Structure formats: C-alpha cells, structure tokens
C-alpha cells in the first residue's frame, strides 16, 4: 500500500517537473503562432514538451521526482549574516549503518544530542502485546534490536543547546538493518558538515539527503541497492 502511494506521489511530481518547460514552450508557441507562423508555434510547443519529458526522466533517475519537488517547495529563508546563503528547514541526512545495534544508536545520540530527551515509555509496544509498557528506554530498544524482522523508527530531540534543531532518527528495517538519520535546519554548508560527520561516525559512505520527508525504502537491502551507488 505504502509503495503504491509513493508511486502516485512520484507520478504527480514527475508531471509537475515536466509541466514547467511545456508551459513555457506552449506560451511562446502561442505568441509565435499568432504573430509569425502557426506551424512554427506548434513546433516550439512540441519542443517544450520534449524538454519537459527529458528533464523529468533525468530527475527521476538521479534523485527521485518527489524528493526533488520537496526540495523545491521547502521553505527557504535568507540567513541574515549572508544574503546569498539559503537557509532550509527539515534537511534529512540518512546513512546506512549496517546491522542494527544499540551501540550504534547510542553512538549517534551521544555525538549529536548529548542531553537528548528520553523516549516516552509508551512510544512503542511489543509486536505480540500492544498493551505492554516497557520499563525503560533501554528495555524498549533492546526488544527491537534483539527481536528479528521487526520494523520500528525512533526519534529523539533535545530542547536546550540545540541551535540547529537536530533530531536523531533510528530506523530498524524488516531485514534487521539500521538506518540512522539527522534532521536539521541550516544551509547547504551545514547539511554537508552534518552528513560527513554522520558518515564518519558510522563508517559508511551509503547515504542520501532529502528535504521535508525521509526517502522511502522497503528494507535495508533496498536502501543499500538504491543509494549505495551514489556519493552524497
């Protein structure tokens, strides 16, 4: 169901990307058709359509159409210290961490959110007992780390001493892998800085950056196959 919904979103984004050159080509074509020659106007409109299709296909293969459109519509603000620096909210850096482990989760938390706010004990429940309440955050994490083939995502925040509004995420996948993420506010320079730090910490070059929403993947293997060939 989620995969089908994602395809619909990607399809709509694909049409939005293709529509821009088509609209420009059609507008110029109408003007040329009225003032100069109808046939030439039609040719210009068709060229706009072709450019739109080629652009949308390239974006789809390179980074995904929905991810591209999310970046475009992300609310940008100018950094007052430098009017040429674009400030973006909800930059999401995701890095493949390999086999799931509490040590890797704690490593990222202690590096980026040393004073993080612990999870509520009803944040998640056991797969076979939805009424079960964990006694501690460590017990909760241990359950999802030691139980095979479960899906669970955790997010941590820190209210104080967190100027870049960092949120740490840990996504445990159905095939027992771990994807760690940092959601931040900042510039492209900030994005590169945090992404490199997270990759170095996890000793992994398999990563992706998205905006507003995390990228969709079905499993750790899917993430590896999709983003393992690209350098972020």
matplotlib code that plots the C-alpha trace (Angstrom):
import matplotlib.pyplot as plt

x = [0.0, 2.7, 4.8, 1.7, 1.1, 4.7, 4.4, 1.4, 3.3, 6.3, 4.0, 2.4, 5.9, 7.0, 4.1, 4.9, 8.5, 7.6, 4.9, 7.2, 9.1, 5.8, 4.0, 6.9, 7.0, 3.3, 3.2, 6.0, 4.4, 1.0, 2.7, 4.8, 1.8, -0.4, 2.3, 4.5, 3.5, 1.2, 3.4, 6.4, 4.4, 3.4, 7.0, 8.0, 5.3, 6.4, 10.0, 8.8, 7.1, 10.2, 12.4, 10.0, 9.9, 13.7, 14.1, 11.6, 13.2, 16.7, 15.5, 13.6, 16.8, 19.1, 17.3, 13.6, 10.9, 9.1, 12.4, 13.3, 10.0, 10.2, 13.5, 12.0, 9.0, 11.0, 10.5, 13.7, 14.8, 17.8, 20.4, 20.8, 24.6, 24.9, 22.1, 23.5, 23.2, 19.9, 18.5, 16.4, 14.3, 14.0, 17.1, 17.2, 20.6, 20.2, 23.1, 23.2, 24.6, 24.6, 23.3, 21.1, 22.6, 22.1, 25.7, 25.3, 22.2, 23.8, 27.0, 25.0, 22.9, 25.9, 27.7, 24.8, 22.4, 24.3, 21.4, 18.6, 15.2, 14.4, 11.6, 8.2, 7.8, 4.7, 6.5, 6.3, 5.0, 5.8, 4.7, 2.6, 1.5, 0.3, -0.7, 2.8, 4.6, 8.4, 10.1, 12.9, 14.1, 17.0, 14.5, 12.4, 15.5, 16.8, 13.5, 13.5, 17.2, 17.1, 13.7, 14.3, 12.4, 10.6, 10.1, 10.3, 11.5, 12.6, 13.2, 15.0, 15.0, 16.9, 15.2, 18.3, 21.7, 20.4, 20.7, 20.4, 17.3, 18.9, 16.6, 18.2, 16.3, 16.9, 15.0, 15.1, 14.2, 12.5, 15.8, 17.5, 19.4, 19.7, 19.4, 20.4, 19.3, 19.8, 17.1, 18.4, 17.8, 20.6, 22.4, 24.0, 27.2, 25.5, 24.0, 27.4, 29.0, 26.5, 26.3, 30.0, 30.1, 27.4, 29.1, 32.4, 30.9, 29.1, 32.0, 29.6, 29.5, 26.0, 23.8, 21.1, 19.8, 16.2, 14.0, 10.8, 10.2, 12.7, 13.2, 11.1, 12.7, 11.3, 14.3, 18.0, 18.8, 16.6, 18.3, 21.7, 20.8, 19.2, 21.8, 24.9, 26.0, 25.8, 28.0, 26.1]
y = [0.0, 2.5, 1.6, 2.2, 5.6, 6.6, 5.8, 8.0, 10.9, 10.3, 10.3, 13.6, 15.1, 13.8, 15.7, 18.9, 18.8, 18.1, 20.8, 23.7, 23.6, 22.5, 25.6, 27.9, 26.3, 26.5, 30.1, 31.1, 28.9, 30.6, 34.1, 32.9, 31.2, 34.4, 36.9, 34.9, 31.4, 28.7, 25.8, 27.3, 27.9, 24.3, 23.2, 25.4, 23.9, 20.3, 21.2, 22.4, 19.1, 17.1, 19.1, 18.6, 14.9, 14.6, 16.7, 14.7, 11.4, 12.6, 13.9, 10.6, 8.6, 10.9, 11.6, 10.9, 13.3, 13.6, 14.3, 16.9, 18.7, 18.5, 20.4, 23.0, 23.7, 23.6, 26.9, 28.9, 31.9, 34.1, 33.9, 37.4, 37.0, 36.3, 37.3, 34.8, 31.8, 29.9, 28.6, 25.4, 23.7, 20.0, 18.8, 15.0, 13.2, 9.4, 7.0, 3.2, 1.8, -2.0, -4.5, -3.0, -2.4, -0.3, 0.7, 2.5, 4.3, 5.5, 6.5, 8.9, 10.2, 11.0, 12.7, 14.9, 15.1, 14.5, 15.8, 14.2, 13.8, 10.1, 8.4, 8.1, 4.5, 4.1, 5.2, 1.7, -1.7, -5.3, -6.8, -9.6, -7.5, -4.0, -3.3, -4.0, -0.9, -1.0, -0.3, 1.9, 3.2, 0.7, -2.2, -0.8, -0.5, -3.9, -5.6, -4.2, -4.9, -8.5, -9.4, -10.4, -9.0, -6.1, -2.6, 0.4, 4.0, 6.1, 9.9, 11.9, 15.6, 18.0, 21.1, 23.0, 23.7, 22.6, 25.7, 23.6, 21.9, 18.4, 15.4, 12.0, 9.1, 5.4, 3.2, -0.5, -2.3, -5.6, -7.3, -6.4, -3.4, 0.1, 3.5, 6.5, 10.0, 13.6, 16.1, 19.7, 23.3, 25.1, 25.9, 23.7, 24.0, 22.8, 19.9, 18.8, 19.2, 17.0, 14.4, 14.0, 13.7, 11.1, 9.0, 9.2, 8.2, 5.2, 4.4, 4.3, 6.0, 4.9, 7.9, 10.2, 13.7, 14.6, 17.6, 17.7, 13.9, 11.0, 8.9, 5.8, 2.3, -1.1, -2.6, -2.1, -4.0, -1.7, 1.4, -0.2, -1.0, 2.3, 4.7, 2.6, 3.5, 7.3, 9.6, 12.2]
z = [0.0, 1.0, -2.1, -4.3, -2.6, -3.1, -6.8, -7.1, -5.4, -7.7, -10.7, -9.7, -9.1, -12.5, -14.2, -12.2, -13.4, -17.0, -17.0, -16.5, -19.8, -21.5, -20.2, -21.3, -24.7, -25.1, -24.1, -26.6, -29.2, -28.9, -29.2, -32.2, -33.8, -33.6, -34.6, -37.1, -38.1, -36.7, -37.7, -36.0, -32.9, -32.8, -33.2, -30.3, -28.1, -29.0, -28.2, -24.7, -24.2, -25.2, -22.9, -20.0, -20.5, -20.8, -17.6, -15.6, -16.7, -15.6, -12.3, -11.7, -12.3, -10.4, -7.1, -7.4, -8.5, -5.2, -3.4, -6.0, -5.6, -1.8, -2.0, -4.4, -2.1, 1.2, 2.9, 2.3, 4.4, 3.8, 6.5, 7.8, 8.1, 4.4, 2.0, -0.6, 1.8, 1.6, 4.9, 4.7, 7.2, 7.7, 5.9, 6.4, 6.2, 6.2, 6.5, 6.2, 9.5, 8.7, 11.3, 13.9, 17.4, 20.4, 20.4, 17.0, 18.2, 21.4, 19.5, 17.3, 20.2, 22.3, 19.4, 18.3, 21.2, 24.4, 26.5, 24.5, 25.9, 26.6, 24.8, 26.4, 27.7, 25.6, 22.4, 21.1, 22.2, 21.7, 18.4, 20.1, 23.1, 22.3, 25.9, 27.2, 28.6, 28.7, 32.0, 30.4, 27.1, 27.2, 27.5, 24.6, 22.3, 23.4, 22.4, 18.9, 18.5, 19.7, 18.0, 14.4, 11.4, 13.1, 11.8, 14.1, 13.9, 16.8, 17.0, 19.7, 20.3, 22.6, 23.9, 25.1, 23.5, 20.1, 17.7, 14.5, 15.8, 15.4, 15.6, 15.6, 14.0, 14.1, 11.6, 12.2, 9.0, 8.3, 7.4, 10.7, 9.4, 10.8, 9.0, 11.2, 10.3, 11.3, 10.7, 10.9, 9.9, 8.1, 4.9, 2.3, 4.2, 7.4, 5.5, 4.2, 7.6, 9.5, 6.7, 6.6, 10.5, 10.5, 7.7, 9.5, 12.8, 11.3, 8.9, 6.0, 2.6, 1.8, 2.3, 0.9, 1.7, 1.3, 2.4, 4.5, 4.2, 4.5, 1.3, 1.1, 1.1, 1.8, 3.7, 4.5, 1.3, -0.7, 0.8, 0.1, -3.5, -4.2, -2.6, -2.4, -5.9, -5.3, -3.3, -1.4]

ax = plt.figure().add_subplot(projection="3d")
ax.plot(x, y, z, "-o")
ax.set_aspect("equal")
plt.show()
